[in-house]
Amino acid sequence: MFKTLGSFFSLYLATLILLLGAGLFNTYMGLRLTALSVAETWVGGLIAIYYLGLVFGARVGHKLILQIGHIRAYAASAALVTITVLAQALIDNLGIWLGFRFIAGVAMVTQFIAIESWLNEQTENQSRGTVFAFYMLFSGLGTVLGQLAVAMFRNLNYEPLIFVAICCVLSLMPIALTRRLHPALQVPAPLAPRYYLARVPLSMTVLFIAGMLTGAFYGLAPVYGLQHGLSNNQVGLFLAASVAAGLLSQWPLGWLADRMSRVTLIRINAAILVLLVVPLWGWFEFPFWALVVFSACLGILQFTLYPLGAAFANDNVDPERRVGLSAILYMVYGLGACIGPLLAGVLMRTWGGDVYFMFVSACAVVLVLFIRTQRVSGTHLSEDAPTQFVPMYDSLQSSNVMAVLDPRVDIEKDISHDPIIEDPLASPADPVAPTPDPSVDPLAGQEQDDGGQGEGDAQGIDPTESFPEHPGPDQRTQ
């Protein structure tokens, strides 16, 4: 363990510093704009556009690193993030800030890709799980420290921006001074969205809702805290409790997820979340310590939806397609994180800060209604299901390269990375599409032969069945 930590310490340290600055900046944005009486819609929009940059910048980052290398791409991206942060101290225009935040999202995901692909390329398969765990630990620790760093600044003027800029530049030093060999980069996996949408529609729903909750939390939970009389320091603790609890709960939840139906666990998680936040709808006044307890419980339920949904999806996708699966899940999760803060911001602007937790309840209700065992047919159960649960803390603070750190994935055999692979659901008559292999894609040609039943059967959802086809503890299929 200590050997692994020492081998990659420079990359882990860069990750911690980078997320320390990012965590502080996201909280600072909500606090600063609320203090200036800026509408919640703008606050949500600035968070949403940042996550949009993270999602769409993933492909840009891959191309940049292929052209100029990891260290140069990381350095250029860190410089660009620093410029956008410092420029916000000089330019007081929310429209221009939107552009800055999008650019910062594109640049930061490039930094994540550089670090993660570096870890991946120089990690042996047998130690991949340990490397993944340390990377996630340092990522979570950096985010928690970012929330707590709010207490360092009595006034939310330009000083936090200077600190964030320092973090961006400081994260360059471990990368620039590392003695590790310059790595090669895996070719990014094609998305093939039709294949994954047909295989794992329920998991897509879980990931989209989880993204909405996460995006709204980072953008508008600070606004809620200020509107309910919390100081800046208390808001930082309020958020840090949620993030820390979400990180620490990954391992016990993983133990449970490997021993019971994952669809049932997701539904229980969502049902508890619905009820948990009802007291926070504005009916009662709670002391600060009680709000911190609520926040910690919220983090346990909210930040575990992503890994549960990802594990549920991996149970129903062929092993050689799982790297591509992670990319499409990242996209869906990111799109949810773009819509969540925008929608929550509009609602809070119209009906007040208490609507934030009504929004949380509404998102959880969607999961309770749609994620049901009756909708699980078991048609596409993977040969190695149930797959091992792997903690995946807050994947919007990373990139879809994280998939190859997953010890379930053998990147030497995964065909998702082959750029000549077309959409696996493409028609065999299409001259540019490869001949479908039934052993890899059991859905090939099914749309032509489904007798007009529509997409329900292709998605593994049998509208005529009330219960799964595979009874027993392995009812984790979609």
N, C-alpha and C positions, 0 to 999 in steps of 0.2 A: 504493500500500500504506500509506504513512505517513498519507495523507489519510484513508483508511478508519479507521486506528487512532485518529487524533485525533478523528474525528467521533464515535466511539462509546466513547471512552476511559472516560468516567464509568461506562457500563454494564459494560465489561470489568473495570474496577477493582472495582466492586461484586461481580461474579462471583468474582474472585480472592479477595477478603476473605471472602466468604460460604463458599467451599469450603475456605479455609484453616481456618476454625473447624470446619466439618463434618468435614473429614479428621482433624483432631486429636481431635475428640470421639469418633469411631468407634473410633480406636485406643486412646484413653484408657479407654473402656468395657471393652475386652477386658483391658487391663493391670491396671486398678484392681480389677475383679471377680476376676481370677485371683489377684492378690496377697491378696485377702480370702478365698480358697479357696471362692469361689462356684462352683457346678456349671456345667459348660460348657453345659448345657441352658438355663440362664438367660441366659448370654452370647449364645447363638444366638437365643434368643427376643427379647431386646431389640433386636438388629439386625433380625430378621425383622419385628417390629412397626413399626419405623421405615420399612422399605421398603414395608410394607403401607400406611402412611400416605401415602407418596409416590405410590403407585399410585392409591389411591382418592381422594386429595386433588386429583388433576388436574382432575376435573370441578367440585369445590367451588371451586377457585381460579379457574377460568374464570367461574363465576357471580358470585363476589365482585368480581372486577375489572370485570365488566360493570355491576355495581350502583354501585360507589363509585370506580372509576378505578384506574389503575396505581399511582400514587404512594401513595395512601391504603391500597390493599390491600397493597402492599409494606411500608409502615411498620407497619401493624397486624400483619402476619405476622411481621416481624422482632421486634416487641415480644413476640409470643406465644412465639416460639422462645427469646428471652432469658429469659422467665419460667420456661419449662420447664427450661432449663439451670440457672438459679440455684436453682430449687426442689429440684433433685436434690442440691444442697449442703446443704439444710436438712432434707430428708425422707429417711430411710434405710429405705425400704421398697420391695422389688423389685416388688411388685404395682402400687404406685402409679407406679413408674418406667415400667412397661409403658404405662400410660396417657399419661404425659408424652411418651414416645418416639413414640407414634402421633400425638399432637397436633403434635409437632414436625415429623413427616413431612408432615402435611397443610399446615402453615404454610410449610415450606421449599419444597415444590413450587409453592405460590402465588407465592413470590418468584421462582423459576425462570421460571414462566409470565409474570410481569410483565416480566422482563428480555428473555426471548426473543421475546415478541410485540411488544415495543417495537422490538427490533432488526429484526424481520420487517417491521413496518408502515412503517418509514422506510428500507428498503433497496430499491434498484433491482434488477431481475432480473439485470442483467449483473454486479453486484458481490456477488451473494448468496453465491457460493462463497468469496470473500475474507472476507466477514463471518463466515461459518460457520467458516472455518479459525481466525481470531483468537479467536472465542468458545471453540472447542474447546481452543485452546492455553492460554488463560487459565484455563479450567476444570481442565485437567490440571495446570497449574502450581500452582494453589491446592491441589489434592489432594495433590500431592507435598510442598509446603511444610508442609501439615498433618501429614504423617507425620514430617517432620524436626523440627517444632516440639516433639515429645515431648522432645527433648534439652534444652529450655529449663527443664524442671521436674525437679528431683532427687527430689522426693517427689510421689507421685501422690495428693495430698489434694484439697482444694477449689480449689487454685490453677489447674489447667488449666480448670476450669469457669468461673472468673472470666475467663480469657483468651478462651474460646469466647464467652462473653456479650459481651465487648468487641468481638469480631469481628462478632457479629450486629448490634450497635448501630452500629459503625463503617461497616458496609456500607450503612447508611442515608444517610450523608453524600453519596456521589457521586450517589445517586438524587435526594435532596432538593435538591441544589444544581445539578443539570444544567440547561443552557440549552435542551435539546432540547424540541420541542413534545410535548405530551401526546398519545400515540397512540390510535388506535382499536383494537379487538380483533376478531380473526376469530372467527366462531361456531365452537365446537368441532365437530369432525367426528363424526357418528354412527359407531358401531363396526361395525355390520353383520357380526357375527362369523361367521355361516354362510358368507358369501361368501368371506372370507379363509381360513377353515379348510379350505374345499373347494379353494381355489386353491393354497395354499402350506403343506400339512401338514408337509413336511420342514423348511421354514424355521421353523415353529413349534417343532419339536423342537429345532432348533439354538438358538433364542432361549431356550427354557425351560431347557435345560442350561447355557447361558452365564450365565443369571441365577442358577442354583444355585451355580455356581462363584464368581461375583462376590460374592454375598451371604455365602457361607461364608468367602471370603478376608478381607473386611473385618471379619467378626465373630470368626473363630477362628484366622486366621493369627497374630495377636498372642499368643493363648493357646499355640499350638504353640511359638512362639519362647521364651516364658518357661519352658515346661516342658522346654525343651532348653538351659537355662542362659544364654540371652541376657539382657543388661541391657535396661533400658527404651530407652536410646539405640540399642542395636543392633537392637532390634525395629523402631524407627522407620526405621532405614536399610534393614532387611530388607524392609519394606513399600514404602518409597519407591523402591527399586530396581525392584520389580515394576511399580509404577504408572508410573514414568518410562519404562521399557522398553516397556510397552504403548502409551504415547502416541507415542513416537518411531517405533515399528514400523508405525504406520498407513500412512505414505506409501509405503515400499517394498513393503508388502504390497498396497496398492492398485494399484501398478504391475503386480505379479504377477497379481492377481485379474482385471485387465482383459485378460490375455493367455493365460489357461488356464481350464479348466473349474472353476467355483466349487465344485461339489459334490466334485470331486476334491481341491481345495485344502482344503476343510473336513475331509475325511476324513484327509488327510495331517497336517493340524494336530492333529486328535484323536489319531491314532496316535502321533505324536511325544510328545504330552502324556502318553499312557498310559505310555510307556517312560521319559520324563524323570524322573518322580517316584518310580519304583520304588526307587531307592537311598535315598530318604527315608522308606521304610516302617519304619525303626527297625533296619535291619541293620548300619548303619555310623554312626560318629561323624565329623562333618565340622567343619573349622574355620569360623570366622565368614565369611571371605572366600568360601569355597566355597558357603555357604548363600546369600550375596548373589548369586552367579552363578546358582545354581539359581533364586532368586527372580526375577531379571531374565528368564531364559528362560521361566519360568512366566508372567510378565506378557505377553511377546510372544505366547504361544500362547493365553492365557486371554482377554485384553482385545481380541483381534482376532476372536473368534468372533461377537460381536454385529454388527460391520459386514459380515462375510462373509455371515452369515445374512440380514441386511437387504438386501444387494445381490442375493443369490440370490432373495429374495422379490420384489424390484422387477422382476426379469427376467420374472416370471410374473403380473403384475397390470397391468391396463390403466392407462395413464398418468393418466387422470382419477380414479383411485381411490387414489393413492399417499399422500395425506395421511391418509386413513382407515387405510391399511395401517400407517403408522407408529404410529398410536394403538393398534392392536390388538397390534402387536409389542411396544410399550412395556408393555402390560398383561401379556402372556405372560412377558416378561423379568422384570417385577416380581414376578409370582407365583412364578417360579422362585427369585428372590432371597429370597422369604419362606420357602419350603420348604427351601432349601439350608442355611442356618445352623441351622435347627431340627434337621434330620436329622443334619447333621455334629456338632452339639452333643450329641445323644443318643448317637451312636456313640462320640465321644470320652469321654463320661462313663462309658461301659460298658467300653471297651477301651483307653483311653489316648490321648495326644496324637498318636501316630504314625498313628492311624486317619485323621487329617485328609487326609494325602496318599493313603491308600488310597481315601478318598472321591473325591478328585480323579481318580484313575485310573478308578474305577468310572464316573464321569460321562462321561469321555472314551471308555470302552469302549462306552457306549450310543450315542454318535455314530458310532463305527466300525461298529457292527452295523446301525444303521438308516439312516445317510446313505450310500447306495450309488448308483452310476450305474444299476444294474439297476432301481432303483425310480423312475427318472426317465423319464417317457413323452414329454415335450415337447408335451403337448396344449395348454397354455395359454401358449406363448411370446409375450411382448409384442412389439408391432410395432417397438419401438426397442431390443430386447434384442440384445446385452448392454448393460445400462445402465452408466453410469460409476460406478465405485466411489467412494464418498464416506466419508472417515474419520468415525467416530462413536464417540468415546472414551467409555466408561463412561456409558451413557445413563441409568443410575439416579441419577446426580448431576445430572440435568436433567429436562425434562418432554417430553411428546409434542408440544409446540409446535415443537420442534426440526425437525420434518419440513418446515416451510415455509421453513426456512433452506437446505434441500437444493437445490442448483442444478439438480437433475433435475426439480424440481416447479414447474410454473407454477400458482400459486395462483389466478390469475384464471380458469383453465379447469378446475381440479380440482373435481369435483362432490361430493367427500366432505364439503365444508363445508356443503352445502345441507341444512338441518335437516329438510326435508320428505321427503328420500329415505328410503324404508324399506329393509329387508333386501332386497338384490338377488335373493336366492333365494326370496323369498316367492312363493306361488302366484299366477298371473295372475287366478284367480277371487276372490282376496281383495279385497273392496271398498276396503280402506284402502291397498292396495299399488299403486304405479304400474305401468303397463303395461311389461313388460320390453322392453328394447331389445337385440336380438340383437347389435348391433355393440358394445355396452358389456358385456353379460353373456352370453357364449356358454353359460353353464350354465343359463339359464332353462328350466324345464320338463324338464331332463334327468333329474331324479330320477323323473319319471313315465314316462320313455321308455327307461329303461336296461335293460328286460327282466329286472328282478329281480337285476341284478348287484351291487347294493349301492352304497356310496359310493366304491369304489375308482376307477371311471372318472371320477366327478365330481371327484375330487381330483387328476386328472392322473396317477394311478398305475394302470397297466394290469397286472393280476395275470397275464395270459397272455403278456406280453412280457418278454424277458430283457434287451433293450438298448433305448436311447432310439430314438424314432422319427426324431429329427433328428441324424444322425451329424455328426462333425466338431467344430470348436472351439466351436460354439455349444451344446454339450450342457449348458447351465446351467439347463434348464427343469425344472419340477416337474410 
